[in-house]
Amino acid sequence: MTGDFLWFIVSIINKFDMKKESIVIFSLFLTFQAFSQVKYEQIRIPLDNSKGVPFRKVEGTYMLGGFEVDNNNSFYFLGGNMATLAVFKAGKLVNIKRYKEFEAGNLYLDGDKIYSFDYLFKATDKKYKNNLVVLNKSDGTLNTIYGHITDGAVNSYRFINHSLILDKSTDSKNSAEIYSFKYDFSGKLLTRIENGFDLPIQFFPKSYSDEGVFFLGLWNNCYVYGVYTESGKVKFWILDAHGTKKYLKDIDARLLGKSFIETPNEFIKIRNGFIYIAGHEKNNVVITIISIKDLL
């Protein structure tokens, strides 16, 4: 079944003004059907600050802080005007927790903890917060906050391999010079690193940074990468331990819903041998699940 045909069918359903549930049923019917020669599953969860995925809406754009997946295929979202953690299993809400102590940011699961980072400017203190937040995975309660782990503005950040990477300038007068720094999960600065994914140069050359390539993680001792292309595709490839490249099948980005634009790599995760991609369409988050083996 081609992507064009899929969109044609969806448009017919919309024209008949059927209930929203029909789209969900149709989506489940298409589970594991092929698009662009790739098998997939899609799960839709409503964007809803009381009983769905928490969000903010700014100038008509949906904003979401963080997305994660655990070993049991539960989904974690952090978002909302008041930071809200919502956990879903099989598309059903199993836990929701709200916080006044920090703003919503990216998420990272490590053992029995959930980590996030609040880097927003605090007007009352006239400085950036730059707080590392630690939650308990079991119930979402706040464990601790490591306050103000660095000074100044953070350009971008990500959680990689049991650490937090911050991209920032070391000179306020020359803010164009951005460097990457690695922190442990107690907020301690470990070292300055050569690239934003803390990889050896042969596994993340400078051209990758220039082209907007993001590192997804390791799979079967191979390094997995992705990039959004100008032609509307998501292109994936792997490098083995010797640096040999193998391209995987492309995915038509239109079938994944609209991207959450804040930090796109936050919404594409490798977990459990699958790639999980979170996007949105209409009033739903769309989670696309693809086995890496099916991309070979």
C-alpha positions as CSV (number, residue, x, y, z in Angstrom):
1,M,0.0,0.0,0.0
2,T,1.6,3.3,-1.1
3,G,1.8,6.4,1.0
4,D,-0.3,8.3,-1.6
5,F,-3.0,5.7,-1.4
6,L,-3.0,5.9,2.4
7,W,-3.5,9.7,2.3
8,F,-6.3,9.3,-0.3
9,I,-8.2,6.9,2.0
10,V,-7.8,9.2,5.0
11,S,-9.1,12.2,2.9
12,I,-12.2,10.2,2.0
13,I,-12.9,9.5,5.7
14,N,-12.5,13.1,6.5
15,K,-14.9,14.2,3.8
16,F,-17.6,12.0,5.2
17,D,-17.1,13.8,8.6
18,M,-16.9,10.5,10.5
19,K,-16.1,10.5,14.2
20,K,-12.5,10.9,15.3
21,E,-12.6,7.3,16.5
22,S,-12.8,6.1,12.9
23,I,-9.4,7.4,12.3
24,V,-8.0,5.5,15.2
25,I,-9.8,2.3,14.1
26,F,-8.4,2.8,10.6
27,S,-4.9,3.4,12.0
28,L,-5.1,0.1,14.0
29,F,-6.4,-1.7,10.9
30,L,-3.3,-0.6,9.1
31,T,-0.9,-1.7,11.8
32,F,2.1,-3.5,10.4
33,Q,1.0,-2.6,6.8
34,A,3.8,-1.4,4.5
35,F,4.5,2.2,3.6
36,S,7.6,2.9,1.5
37,Q,8.3,-0.8,1.8
38,V,8.6,-0.5,5.6
39,K,6.4,-2.3,8.1
40,Y,5.2,-0.2,11.0
41,E,2.7,0.3,13.8
42,Q,1.1,3.6,14.8
43,I,-0.4,4.6,18.1
44,R,-2.4,7.8,18.5
45,I,-2.9,9.5,21.9
46,P,-4.9,12.7,22.3
47,L,-3.2,16.0,23.1
48,D,-5.0,16.8,26.3
49,N,-3.6,18.5,29.4
50,S,-6.0,16.7,31.8
51,K,-6.0,13.1,30.5
52,G,-3.8,12.9,27.5
53,V,-0.4,14.1,26.3
54,P,0.4,17.4,28.0
55,F,1.3,20.3,25.7
56,R,1.6,24.0,25.2
57,K,0.4,25.8,22.1
58,V,2.4,28.8,20.9
59,E,1.2,30.7,17.8
60,G,-0.7,27.7,16.7
61,T,2.2,25.3,17.1
62,Y,2.1,22.4,19.5
63,M,5.0,22.4,21.9
64,L,6.2,19.3,23.8
65,G,9.1,19.1,26.2
66,G,10.2,15.4,26.3
67,F,9.4,11.9,25.0
68,E,10.8,8.6,26.3
69,V,10.1,4.8,26.0
70,D,11.0,2.2,28.6
71,N,11.8,-1.5,28.3
72,N,8.1,-2.4,28.7
73,N,7.1,-0.1,25.7
74,S,5.5,2.4,28.0
75,F,5.6,6.0,26.7
76,Y,6.6,9.0,28.8
77,F,5.7,12.6,27.9
78,L,6.7,15.8,29.7
79,G,4.9,19.1,28.7
80,G,2.2,21.6,29.5
81,N,2.1,25.1,30.8
82,M,2.7,23.6,34.2
83,A,5.2,20.8,33.8
84,T,3.3,17.5,33.6
85,L,4.5,14.0,33.3
86,A,2.1,11.6,31.6
87,V,2.8,7.8,31.2
88,F,0.9,5.6,28.8
89,K,0.8,1.8,28.3
90,A,-0.8,0.5,25.1
91,G,-2.1,4.0,24.5
92,K,-3.8,4.2,27.9
93,L,-2.9,6.7,30.6
94,V,-1.5,4.9,33.7
95,N,0.1,7.9,35.6
96,I,0.0,11.7,35.5
97,K,2.0,14.0,37.7
98,R,2.3,17.8,37.8
99,Y,5.2,19.9,39.1
100,K,5.5,23.6,40.0
101,E,9.3,23.3,40.7
102,F,10.5,23.2,37.1
103,E,9.6,23.7,33.5
104,A,9.1,20.9,31.0
105,G,12.3,19.7,29.1
106,N,13.7,16.6,27.4
107,L,13.4,13.2,29.1
108,Y,15.9,10.4,29.7
109,L,15.3,7.1,31.5
110,D,18.2,5.6,33.4
111,G,17.6,2.7,35.8
112,D,14.9,3.7,38.2
113,K,15.2,7.4,37.5
114,I,13.9,9.9,35.0
115,Y,16.0,12.9,34.1
116,S,15.1,16.3,32.6
117,F,16.7,19.7,32.2
118,D,15.2,23.1,32.9
119,Y,17.3,25.7,31.2
120,L,14.8,28.6,30.9
121,F,15.5,32.1,32.0
122,K,14.1,33.0,35.5
123,A,13.2,36.7,35.5
124,T,13.1,37.1,39.2
125,D,16.7,35.9,39.5
126,K,17.7,37.5,36.2
127,K,19.6,34.3,35.2
128,Y,19.1,31.0,33.4
129,K,18.0,28.2,35.7
130,N,20.0,25.4,34.2
131,N,18.6,22.8,36.6
132,L,19.1,19.1,36.3
133,V,15.8,17.4,37.4
134,V,15.6,13.9,38.8
135,L,12.3,12.0,39.1
136,N,11.4,8.6,40.4
137,K,10.4,6.3,37.5
138,S,8.0,4.2,39.6
139,D,5.6,7.1,40.4
140,G,7.0,10.3,38.9
141,T,7.7,11.9,42.3
142,L,10.4,14.6,42.4
143,N,13.6,13.1,43.7
144,T,16.0,16.0,43.6
145,I,17.0,19.1,41.6
146,Y,20.6,19.9,41.0
147,G,20.4,23.6,40.8
148,H,22.2,25.9,38.3
149,I,24.8,23.4,37.1
150,T,26.2,26.0,34.7
151,D,26.1,29.8,34.1
152,G,24.8,31.6,31.1
153,A,22.5,30.6,28.3
154,V,22.5,27.0,26.9
155,N,22.2,26.9,23.1
156,S,21.0,23.3,23.0
157,Y,21.3,20.1,25.0
158,R,20.6,16.3,24.9
159,F,20.9,13.2,27.0
160,I,23.4,10.7,25.6
161,N,24.8,7.4,27.1
162,H,24.1,8.1,30.8
163,S,25.2,11.8,30.7
164,L,23.9,15.2,29.9
165,I,25.5,17.2,27.0
166,L,25.2,21.0,27.0
167,D,26.1,23.1,24.0
168,K,27.0,26.7,25.0
169,S,29.4,29.6,24.4
170,T,32.3,30.1,26.8
171,D,32.5,33.8,25.9
172,S,29.5,36.0,26.0
173,K,31.2,38.5,23.6
174,N,31.7,35.7,21.0
175,S,28.5,33.7,21.3
176,A,28.8,32.2,17.8
177,E,31.5,29.9,19.1
178,I,29.6,27.0,20.6
179,Y,31.2,24.1,22.5
180,S,29.8,20.9,24.0
181,F,30.3,20.0,27.6
182,K,29.5,16.6,29.3
183,Y,27.9,16.4,32.8
184,D,27.2,13.4,35.0
185,F,23.8,12.8,36.6
186,S,24.7,14.7,39.7
187,G,25.2,17.9,37.7
188,K,29.0,17.7,37.8
189,L,31.0,18.9,34.8
190,L,33.1,16.1,33.5
191,T,34.8,17.4,30.4
192,R,34.5,19.4,27.2
193,I,33.9,17.1,24.2
194,E,34.5,17.3,20.5
195,N,31.0,16.9,19.3
196,G,27.4,17.1,20.7
197,F,27.0,13.3,20.8
198,D,30.3,12.5,22.5
199,L,31.4,10.2,19.7
200,P,34.9,9.6,18.2
201,I,35.4,11.7,15.1
202,Q,35.1,8.7,12.8
203,F,31.6,8.1,14.1
204,F,30.5,11.7,14.0
205,P,32.5,13.8,11.5
206,K,32.0,17.6,11.3
207,S,30.0,17.2,8.2
208,Y,27.3,15.4,10.2
209,S,26.9,18.5,12.4
210,D,26.8,20.8,9.4
211,E,24.1,18.6,7.7
212,G,21.8,18.3,10.8
213,V,22.5,14.6,11.3
214,F,21.5,13.2,14.7
215,F,22.8,10.1,16.4
216,L,20.1,7.8,17.6
217,G,22.1,5.2,19.5
218,L,23.6,1.8,19.3
219,W,22.0,-1.3,17.8
220,N,23.8,-4.7,17.5
221,N,27.1,-2.8,18.1
222,C,26.3,-0.5,15.2
223,Y,25.9,3.3,15.3
224,V,22.5,4.4,14.0
225,Y,21.9,7.9,12.5
226,G,19.1,9.8,11.0
227,V,18.4,13.1,9.1
228,Y,15.4,14.9,7.7
229,T,16.0,15.6,4.0
230,E,14.8,18.5,1.8
231,S,12.9,16.0,-0.2
232,G,10.6,15.2,2.7
233,K,12.2,11.9,3.8
234,V,13.7,10.7,7.0
235,K,17.0,8.9,5.9
236,F,18.6,6.4,8.2
237,W,22.0,4.6,8.1
238,I,24.3,2.6,10.3
239,L,28.1,2.5,10.8
240,D,29.6,-0.7,12.0
241,A,32.6,-0.8,14.4
242,H,34.9,-0.4,11.5
243,G,33.1,2.7,10.2
244,T,31.5,0.9,7.2
245,K,28.3,2.6,6.2
246,K,25.1,0.9,5.3
247,Y,22.0,2.9,4.3
248,L,18.6,1.8,5.6
249,K,15.2,2.3,4.0
250,D,13.9,5.8,3.9
251,I,10.6,6.9,5.4
252,D,8.2,9.4,4.0
253,A,8.1,12.1,6.7
254,R,4.5,13.0,5.8
255,L,3.3,9.7,7.2
256,L,4.8,10.4,10.6
257,G,2.7,13.5,11.4
258,K,4.1,17.0,11.9
259,S,7.4,17.3,13.8
260,F,7.7,18.8,17.2
261,I,10.2,21.4,16.2
262,E,12.0,22.3,19.5
263,T,14.5,19.5,19.5
264,P,13.6,17.0,16.7
265,N,16.1,14.3,17.8
266,E,14.2,14.2,21.2
267,F,11.3,12.7,19.4
268,I,13.1,9.9,17.5
269,K,14.4,7.2,19.9
270,I,15.9,3.8,19.6
271,R,14.6,1.4,22.3
272,N,14.1,-2.3,22.4
273,G,15.3,-2.9,18.8
274,F,12.8,-0.4,17.4
275,I,12.7,3.2,16.3
276,Y,10.0,5.2,18.0
277,I,9.0,8.5,16.3
278,A,6.6,10.9,18.0
279,G,4.8,13.5,15.8
280,H,1.4,15.1,15.8
281,E,-1.6,15.4,13.6
282,K,-4.9,17.2,14.3
283,N,-5.2,16.9,18.1
284,N,-3.2,13.7,18.5
285,V,0.3,12.6,19.2
286,V,1.2,9.9,16.6
287,I,3.8,7.4,17.7
288,T,5.3,5.4,14.8
289,I,7.1,2.2,15.7
290,I,9.4,0.5,13.3
291,S,11.7,-2.5,13.8
292,I,15.2,-1.7,12.8
293,K,15.5,-5.1,11.2
294,D,12.7,-4.1,8.8
295,L,14.8,-1.1,7.6
296,L,17.7,-3.3,6.5
